[in-house]
C-alpha cells in the first residue's frame, strides 16, 4: 500500500485524460474516486463526445441526451478543477470519419500537451473504472522513482459481476489477456504489456518525443503504448491497481466490452488462446538474432516478416544500417513489433486453430509445477470455457493474475 503525500513533495502535476460518451451511471462514481484522492496535484480534462449525426438518429439520440446531462453535471461541478471539451452539443459533434474514442483521447492529450510542463504526467482513464484513494499518488511516486521511463502500464483487475453469463464472458476475456501477457513475458518480448485506455500513464516529454497520439477508431491505447515502448521503457508495476467495469459495450470495436458481446454469442475467434508452440517459434527467432545479424536464416517468423513487408530478405536493410548486434536486434524488434507479433499469431493460428481449452491447459501444465496446477482442481477431460462452472474460470483467472503480478513485480529497468 502506498503512503500518503506529505505536502509539496516535488512530485509532478498530473493531468487526467478522460473521454466520455453515454456514461450517466459510471461518471459520478469516477468523480467520487477522484474527489477522495490523497494526491491533490491534478486536473481533469474530459471530452464529452459523439458523432454529430447521432442527434438525428432515433437509436443513438438517447446517448446524445445523456451526454448533454453530463455537460450539465460537469459545468456545475465544484469538487476539483475540470476542463471540459464539448464534442457533443449540436454543431460540436464529430463529423466524417474522424470520430470515436481514439479521436477523443488525442483531442484530450493534445490539449493537455499545450498547457503542461515536460515532467508532468498524463494519466489515461475511462469513465467505468475505479481505484483507491492513493492511485494518483502511486503513479506520481512511480515516475519519480523511475524518471527515465516513457510509460506505465498499470496492473488491472476486472471485478466479477453477479450475472453468471456476464461473469463467464469477462473471465474468458481476462484469461485470454493474461495468457497472452505471460507468454510474451516468457519469451522475453519487449511488448509484454497490456494496453488498456483505463490503465496507462506517461510523462508529457515522452508524449512529445513520439509526436503525440495517432488517432484510431479503436485500439488507440495499443498503438500509443507501442510507440512509447519503441521510444523507451514501459513500467509494468504499480503499487495500486485500476478496476475496470465488466460489462457488454459496443462503444469501441476492440477491447473488453466488444469481446464480451462476441464471446457471449459463442464467437471467441478474435481472442483465441494461442498455442504455446507459436510463442516458442517467436522465441526461436529471438534466440537466433545474433546469428541472423551475420547472415540470413530461414525461420517461420522471418518468412512471415518477408511476406508482410513484401521483401525477399526483410532483415538485410537492418544489417546494412546497424553495424552492431545490439543495434540490429533493437531494429528487429521495432520492425517485428507488438502489432506484427499479434498478426503472426493470428494468421498462423488460423491455419490450425486447435482447441482453446487444450491450449490453456498445456500452458498451465508446462509452465507451472504440478502441485500448483493441482490446486486449481481443473478436470482435464471436462474443462470447458462455455460449460465449466464460473468458479473454475475464476480460479484460473486468479491464478494467472497472481502469476502476472509476480512477473510485473520483478520487472526491471533495462
C-alpha positions as CSV (number, residue, x, y, z in Angstrom):
1,X,0.0,0.0,0.0
2,X,1.4,3.4,-0.9
3,X,1.9,6.1,1.6
4,X,0.1,9.5,1.5
5,X,1.9,12.6,0.2
6,X,3.5,14.9,2.7
7,X,2.8,18.4,1.5
8,X,4.7,19.6,-1.6
9,X,6.9,16.6,-2.2
10,X,8.3,17.7,-5.5
11,X,6.2,15.2,-7.4
12,X,4.8,16.0,-10.8
13,X,1.5,17.6,-11.6
14,X,-1.0,15.1,-13.1
15,X,-3.3,15.7,-16.0
16,X,-6.1,13.2,-16.4
17,X,-7.4,12.5,-19.9
18,X,-11.0,11.1,-19.8
19,X,-13.2,10.5,-22.8
20,X,-16.9,10.2,-22.0
21,X,-19.7,9.0,-24.2
22,X,-23.1,8.0,-22.7
23,X,-21.8,7.3,-19.2
24,X,-24.6,8.6,-16.9
25,X,-24.2,5.6,-14.5
26,X,-20.4,5.5,-14.2
27,X,-19.1,9.0,-14.4
28,X,-20.4,10.1,-10.9
29,X,-18.6,7.1,-9.4
30,X,-15.4,8.1,-11.1
31,X,-15.7,11.7,-9.9
32,X,-16.2,10.4,-6.4
33,X,-13.0,8.4,-6.7
34,X,-11.1,11.5,-7.8
35,X,-12.7,13.6,-5.1
36,X,-11.1,11.5,-2.3
37,X,-7.6,11.2,-3.9
38,X,-4.9,11.8,-1.4
39,X,-2.8,13.3,-4.1
40,X,-4.3,16.8,-4.9
41,X,-1.9,18.0,-7.6
42,X,-4.2,17.1,-10.6
43,X,-6.6,18.5,-13.1
44,X,-9.2,16.5,-15.0
45,X,-9.6,17.1,-18.8
46,X,-12.8,15.5,-20.0
47,X,-14.1,15.2,-23.6
48,X,-17.8,14.5,-23.8
49,X,-18.3,13.3,-27.4
50,X,-20.2,11.5,-30.0
51,X,-20.8,11.9,-33.8
52,X,-22.9,14.9,-34.8
53,X,-25.1,12.6,-36.9
54,X,-26.3,10.8,-33.7
55,X,-28.6,13.8,-32.9
56,X,-30.7,12.7,-36.0
57,X,-30.6,9.0,-35.2
58,X,-33.5,7.8,-33.1
59,X,-31.5,4.9,-31.8
60,X,-28.5,7.0,-30.8
61,X,-30.3,10.1,-29.6
62,X,-30.5,8.8,-26.1
63,X,-26.8,8.8,-25.9
64,X,-26.7,12.4,-27.0
65,X,-29.2,13.4,-24.3
66,X,-27.1,11.5,-21.7
67,X,-24.1,13.4,-22.9
68,X,-26.0,16.7,-22.6
69,X,-26.9,15.8,-19.0
70,X,-23.2,15.0,-18.4
71,X,-22.2,18.5,-19.6
72,X,-24.8,20.0,-17.2
73,X,-23.3,17.9,-14.3
74,X,-19.7,19.0,-15.1
75,X,-20.5,22.7,-15.5
76,X,-21.9,22.6,-12.0
77,X,-19.0,20.7,-10.5
78,X,-17.0,22.4,-7.8
79,X,-15.1,19.5,-6.2
80,X,-11.8,19.9,-8.2
81,X,-10.6,21.6,-11.4
82,X,-12.1,20.3,-14.6
83,X,-11.5,21.4,-18.2
84,X,-14.4,20.3,-20.4
85,X,-14.1,19.8,-24.1
86,X,-17.5,19.7,-25.7
87,X,-17.8,17.4,-28.7
88,X,-21.4,16.6,-28.1
89,X,-23.6,19.7,-28.3
90,X,-25.4,20.3,-31.6
91,X,-22.8,21.6,-34.0
92,X,-19.9,20.3,-32.0
93,X,-20.0,16.6,-32.5
94,X,-17.6,14.6,-34.6
95,X,-18.1,14.7,-38.4
96,X,-17.0,12.4,-41.2
97,X,-14.6,9.6,-40.4
98,X,-12.9,11.4,-37.6
99,X,-14.8,10.2,-34.6
100,X,-14.6,7.7,-31.8
101,X,-12.6,7.2,-28.6
102,X,-9.3,7.4,-30.3
103,X,-10.0,11.0,-31.5
104,X,-11.4,11.9,-28.1
105,X,-8.2,10.7,-26.4
106,X,-6.0,12.5,-28.9
107,X,-8.0,15.7,-28.5
108,X,-7.6,15.5,-24.7
109,X,-3.9,14.7,-24.8
110,X,-3.1,17.3,-27.4
111,X,-4.9,19.9,-25.3
112,X,-3.0,18.8,-22.2
113,X,0.2,19.0,-24.1
114,X,-0.4,22.7,-24.8
115,X,-0.6,23.6,-21.1
116,X,1.6,21.0,-19.4
117,X,5.3,21.0,-18.5
118,X,7.6,18.3,-19.8
119,X,7.8,16.5,-16.4
120,X,4.1,16.5,-15.8
121,X,2.2,13.2,-16.1
122,X,-0.8,12.3,-18.3
123,X,-3.0,9.6,-16.8
124,X,-5.4,8.0,-19.2
125,X,-8.8,6.9,-17.7
126,X,-12.1,5.5,-18.7
127,X,-15.4,6.5,-17.0
128,X,-16.2,2.9,-16.0
129,X,-13.1,2.4,-13.9
130,X,-12.5,2.8,-10.2
131,X,-9.4,2.8,-8.0
132,X,-8.2,3.5,-4.4
133,X,-7.7,6.9,-2.9
134,X,-4.0,6.6,-3.3
135,X,-4.0,5.7,-7.0
136,X,-2.7,9.1,-8.3
137,X,-0.1,9.3,-5.6
138,X,1.2,5.8,-6.6
139,X,1.5,6.9,-10.2
140,X,3.3,10.1,-9.3
141,X,5.7,8.3,-7.0
142,X,6.4,5.6,-9.6
143,X,7.6,8.1,-12.2
144,X,9.6,10.0,-9.5
145,X,11.4,6.8,-8.8
146,X,11.9,5.9,-12.5
147,X,12.3,9.3,-14.2
148,X,13.6,8.0,-17.5
149,X,10.6,5.7,-18.1
150,X,8.4,6.5,-21.1
151,X,5.2,5.0,-19.8
152,X,3.4,2.9,-17.2
153,X,1.1,0.0,-18.0
154,X,-0.9,-0.1,-14.8
155,X,-1.9,-3.5,-13.4
156,X,-5.7,-4.1,-13.7
157,X,-8.4,-6.4,-12.3
158,X,-12.0,-6.8,-13.5
159,X,-14.3,-7.3,-10.6
160,X,-16.5,-10.3,-11.2
161,X,-20.1,-9.2,-11.9
162,X,-23.1,-11.0,-10.3
163,X,-24.6,-12.1,-13.6
164,X,-23.3,-15.5,-14.4
165,X,-23.3,-15.1,-18.2
166,X,-21.5,-11.7,-18.0
167,X,-19.0,-13.1,-15.5
168,X,-18.2,-16.0,-17.8
169,X,-17.6,-13.7,-20.7
170,X,-15.4,-11.4,-18.7
171,X,-13.4,-14.2,-17.2
172,X,-12.8,-15.8,-20.6
173,X,-11.5,-12.5,-22.0
174,X,-9.3,-11.7,-19.0
175,X,-7.8,-15.2,-19.2
176,X,-7.0,-14.5,-22.8
177,X,-5.3,-11.3,-21.9
178,X,-3.3,-12.7,-19.0
179,X,-2.3,-15.8,-21.0
180,X,-1.1,-13.5,-23.8
181,X,0.9,-11.3,-21.4
182,X,2.5,-14.2,-19.6
183,X,3.6,-15.9,-22.9
184,X,5.1,-12.7,-24.2
185,X,6.9,-12.3,-20.9
186,X,8.1,-15.9,-21.1
187,X,9.8,-15.4,-24.4
188,X,11.3,-12.1,-23.4
189,X,9.3,-9.9,-25.8
190,X,9.7,-6.1,-25.4
191,X,6.0,-5.9,-25.9
192,X,5.0,-7.9,-22.9
193,X,2.4,-5.4,-21.6
194,X,-1.3,-4.9,-21.6
195,X,-2.6,-1.7,-23.2
196,X,-5.8,-0.5,-21.6
197,X,-7.1,3.0,-22.0
198,X,-8.1,3.0,-18.4
199,X,-4.7,1.8,-17.2
200,X,-1.8,3.7,-18.6
201,X,0.2,6.9,-17.9
202,X,3.2,8.6,-19.3
203,X,5.2,11.8,-18.9
204,X,4.5,14.7,-21.2
205,X,8.1,14.7,-22.5
206,X,7.6,11.2,-23.8
207,X,4.3,12.1,-25.5
208,X,6.1,14.9,-27.3
209,X,9.0,12.8,-28.2
210,X,6.8,10.3,-30.1
211,X,4.9,13.0,-31.9
212,X,1.7,12.5,-29.9
213,X,-1.1,10.1,-30.4
214,X,-2.2,8.6,-33.8
215,X,-6.0,8.7,-33.8
216,X,-7.8,5.4,-34.3
217,X,-11.4,4.5,-34.1
218,X,-10.4,1.8,-31.6
219,X,-7.2,0.3,-30.3
220,X,-5.6,3.7,-29.9
221,X,-4.3,2.7,-26.5
222,X,-2.4,-0.3,-28.0
223,X,-0.8,1.9,-30.7
224,X,0.1,4.6,-28.3
225,X,1.8,2.3,-25.8
226,X,3.6,0.5,-28.6
227,X,5.0,3.9,-29.8
228,X,6.1,4.7,-26.3
229,X,7.7,1.3,-25.9
230,X,9.8,1.8,-29.1
231,X,11.0,5.1,-27.6
232,X,11.7,4.0,-24.1
233,X,11.0,1.7,-21.1
234,X,7.4,0.8,-20.1
235,X,6.9,0.3,-16.3
236,X,4.8,-2.8,-15.5
237,X,4.5,-2.5,-11.8
238,X,2.4,0.0,-9.7
239,X,1.5,-0.2,-6.1
240,X,-2.2,0.5,-6.8
241,X,-4.4,-1.2,-9.4
242,X,-7.3,0.0,-11.5
243,X,-10.6,-1.9,-11.6
244,X,-12.4,-1.6,-15.0
245,X,-16.1,-2.4,-15.2
246,X,-17.1,-5.8,-16.6
247,X,-19.9,-5.1,-19.0
248,X,-21.1,-5.6,-22.5
249,X,-20.3,-2.5,-24.6
250,X,-20.3,-1.6,-28.2
251,X,-18.8,1.9,-27.8
252,X,-15.5,0.7,-29.4
253,X,-14.5,-2.0,-31.9
254,X,-11.9,-3.7,-29.7
255,X,-11.5,-4.3,-26.0
256,X,-13.3,-5.8,-23.1
257,X,-16.9,-4.8,-24.0
258,X,-16.9,-5.9,-27.6
259,X,-15.0,-9.1,-26.8
260,X,-17.7,-9.9,-24.2
261,X,-20.5,-9.3,-26.6
262,X,-19.0,-11.6,-29.3
263,X,-18.0,-14.1,-26.7
264,X,-21.4,-14.3,-25.2
265,X,-22.7,-15.2,-28.6
266,X,-20.1,-18.0,-28.8
267,X,-17.5,-16.2,-31.0
268,X,-14.0,-16.1,-29.5
269,X,-12.1,-16.2,-32.8
270,X,-10.8,-12.7,-32.3
271,X,-9.4,-13.6,-28.8
272,X,-8.2,-17.2,-29.0
273,X,-5.9,-18.9,-26.5
274,X,-2.9,-19.3,-28.8
275,X,-0.9,-22.5,-28.5
276,X,2.5,-22.2,-26.8
277,X,4.2,-23.5,-29.9
278,X,3.5,-20.2,-31.7
279,X,5.2,-18.2,-29.0
280,X,8.1,-20.8,-29.0
281,X,8.6,-20.1,-32.7
282,X,9.0,-16.4,-31.9
283,X,11.4,-17.2,-29.1
284,X,13.4,-19.4,-31.6
285,X,13.9,-16.4,-33.8
286,X,14.7,-14.1,-30.9
287,X,17.5,-16.5,-29.9
288,X,18.9,-16.7,-33.4
289,X,19.1,-12.9,-33.8
290,X,22.9,-12.8,-33.2
291,X,23.3,-15.3,-36.0
292,X,20.8,-13.6,-38.2
293,X,22.8,-10.4,-37.8
294,X,25.6,-12.1,-39.6
295,X,23.6,-14.0,-42.3
296,X,20.1,-14.7,-43.4
297,X,18.4,-17.7,-41.6
298,X,15.1,-19.2,-42.5
299,X,12.6,-19.4,-39.7
300,X,8.8,-19.2,-39.8
301,X,8.8,-15.8,-38.3
302,X,11.3,-14.5,-40.8
303,X,9.2,-15.9,-43.6
304,X,6.2,-14.1,-42.1
305,X,8.1,-10.8,-42.0
306,X,9.2,-11.2,-45.6
307,X,5.6,-11.8,-46.7
308,X,4.2,-9.0,-44.6
309,X,6.7,-6.4,-45.9
310,X,7.0,-8.0,-49.4
311,X,10.7,-8.2,-49.2
312,X,12.9,-11.2,-50.2
313,X,15.2,-10.6,-47.2
314,X,13.4,-8.2,-44.9
315,X,16.3,-8.1,-42.4
316,X,19.0,-7.1,-44.9
317,X,18.3,-3.4,-44.6
318,X,18.7,-3.7,-40.9
319,X,22.1,-5.3,-41.3
320,X,23.2,-2.5,-43.6
321,X,22.0,0.2,-41.3
322,X,23.0,-1.2,-38.0
323,X,26.6,-2.3,-37.6
324,X,26.5,-3.7,-34.1
325,X,24.4,-6.7,-33.0
326,X,22.6,-4.8,-30.2
327,X,21.5,-2.1,-32.7
328,X,20.4,-4.7,-35.1
329,X,18.4,-6.6,-32.5
330,X,16.7,-3.4,-31.4
331,X,15.8,-2.6,-35.0
332,X,14.4,-6.1,-35.5
333,X,12.1,-5.6,-32.5
334,X,10.9,-2.2,-33.9
335,X,10.1,-4.0,-37.2
336,X,8.6,-7.1,-35.7
337,X,6.7,-5.1,-33.1
338,X,3.6,-5.8,-30.9
339,X,1.3,-5.5,-33.9
340,X,3.3,-7.8,-36.1
341,X,3.5,-10.3,-33.2
342,X,-0.3,-10.3,-32.9
343,X,-0.7,-10.6,-36.7
344,X,1.8,-13.5,-36.8
345,X,0.0,-15.4,-34.0
346,X,-3.4,-14.8,-35.6
347,X,-2.6,-15.8,-39.2
348,X,-0.6,-18.8,-38.1
349,X,-3.3,-19.9,-35.7
350,X,-6.0,-19.6,-38.4
351,X,-4.3,-22.3,-40.4
352,X,-4.5,-24.7,-37.5
353,X,-6.7,-23.2,-34.7
354,X,-6.7,-26.2,-32.4
355,X,-8.7,-26.0,-29.2
356,X,-8.7,-23.1,-26.6
357,X,-9.1,-25.4,-23.6
358,X,-6.3,-27.7,-24.7
359,X,-4.0,-24.7,-25.4
360,X,-4.7,-23.2,-22.0
361,X,-4.2,-26.5,-20.1
362,X,-0.9,-27.1,-22.0
363,X,0.3,-23.7,-20.9
364,X,-0.7,-24.3,-17.2
365,X,0.9,-27.7,-17.0
366,X,4.1,-26.9,-18.9
367,X,4.9,-23.6,-17.3
368,X,4.0,-24.3,-13.6
369,X,4.7,-27.0,-11.1
370,X,2.2,-29.9,-10.9
371,X,1.3,-29.1,-7.4
372,X,0.2,-25.6,-8.4
373,X,-1.9,-26.8,-11.2
374,X,-3.5,-29.4,-8.9
375,X,-4.7,-26.6,-6.6
376,X,-6.8,-25.3,-9.4
377,X,-8.8,-28.5,-9.3
378,X,-9.4,-28.4,-13.1
379,X,-10.7,-31.6,-14.6
380,X,-8.6,-32.0,-17.8
381,X,-11.3,-34.2,-19.5
382,X,-14.3,-32.0,-18.9
383,X,-12.9,-28.4,-18.7
384,X,-14.8,-26.1,-21.0
385,X,-15.0,-22.3,-21.2
386,X,-18.7,-22.5,-22.0
387,X,-19.8,-25.3,-19.7
388,X,-17.4,-25.4,-16.7
389,X,-18.7,-23.7,-13.5
390,X,-17.9,-20.0,-13.3
391,X,-16.0,-20.7,-10.1
392,X,-13.5,-22.8,-12.1
393,X,-12.8,-19.9,-14.5
394,X,-12.5,-17.6,-11.5
395,X,-9.8,-19.8,-10.0
396,X,-7.9,-19.9,-13.3
397,X,-8.2,-16.1,-13.7
398,X,-6.9,-15.6,-10.1
399,X,-4.0,-17.9,-10.7
400,X,-3.0,-16.1,-13.9
401,X,-3.5,-12.7,-12.2
402,X,-1.1,-13.8,-9.4
403,X,1.5,-15.1,-11.9
404,X,1.3,-11.9,-13.9
405,X,1.7,-9.8,-10.8
406,X,4.8,-11.8,-10.0
407,X,6.2,-11.0,-13.4
408,X,5.3,-7.4,-13.1
409,X,6.8,-7.0,-9.6
410,X,10.2,-8.5,-10.8
411,X,10.4,-6.5,-14.0
412,X,13.4,-4.2,-14.0
413,X,14.6,-1.2,-16.0
414,X,16.8,-2.1,-19.0
